[in-house]
């Protein structure tokens, strides 16, 4: 097994820059997830690690060896693609062993590796079947097994669950987490699905327009986003944003006014904030409260109510605000569209962002982070 290091890595296609000065350390045995919107460069970065794309500038190291000019087959990496890409006329065993046969591996070793991988992936009873006789989840496990038998130092997975339905995605997420625990190998996983990122990763790398926006543990990024982009990307429904005016700033708190609503002190670093600054307050839908449980309140007209059974999403148009707000109530809420609703705004749960998107560090740590 091996770690992966990227130093000032860039990728350009003509005049178009896809990846910009990527600096990243991935430890041996870590499960790291690259996440971001479509076009942010996450798959291109994975392909550069695999050797499927040339690196325009910078250095890539796997273990202690510089890999920029090393062919893909000699890098010790294995890649699982979005498409299963299985041979329809071959059995599961033959699909898994195909690469080993091309490499001239002995028959006894091939049988041993395929059997071991099949047992790990719970495919040992399906080795004689063809892909058409398998479910989508089983086919994806075969694709993973084909990589597993090659015994790579680093696993690269490019949106491997995107072709599965919702139930299978959940099942395969659990199986991938178990597989990583059993193998203890380095895994780098690309997805646009933040649920996969939050549940699978030891460390999340959030990419935005070709550069790294933030790196950290899932709960660190969720509770302490470095900027508005990360705050808005992680979380579903996404974080609410409201324009505010700064009334006063101290070293460990900032007083802001939400026009037409309320004035409150936020427990954030005020060292870079001045009275009169136009900033943005962020609050996650699940952190809003019933009006009876808070000192500060927001009032708005209910526009849409989404009853999900275990929770209710209430969409509000706030008085005096152009911005809409989503309140995530953790139960069934008996409310009617078109009526007014007061909700609680807990200051300790609020975030504050500068005009350029930078976050003011919060002063209240979250449990377990």
Secondary structure, DSSP 8 states (H G I E B T S, - for coil): ---EEEEEEEEEETTEEEEEEEEEEE-TT-EEEEE-STTSSHHHHHHHHHTSS--SEEEEEETTEE-TTS-GGGTTEEEE-SS----TTSBHHHHHHHHHHHTT--HHHHHHHHHHHHHHTT-TT-TT-BGGGS-HHHHHHHHHHHHHTTT-SEEEEESTTTTS-HHHHHHHHHHHHHHHHHH--EEEEEES-HHHHHHH-SEEEEEETTEEEEEE-HHHHHHS-SBHHHHHHSSSS--EEEEEEEEEE-SS-EEEEETTTEEEEE-B--TT--TT-EEEEEE-GGG-EEGGG-SSEEEEEEEEEEE-SS-EEEEEEETT-SSEEEEEESS-----TTSEEEEE--GGG-EEE-TTSBB--BSS--TT-
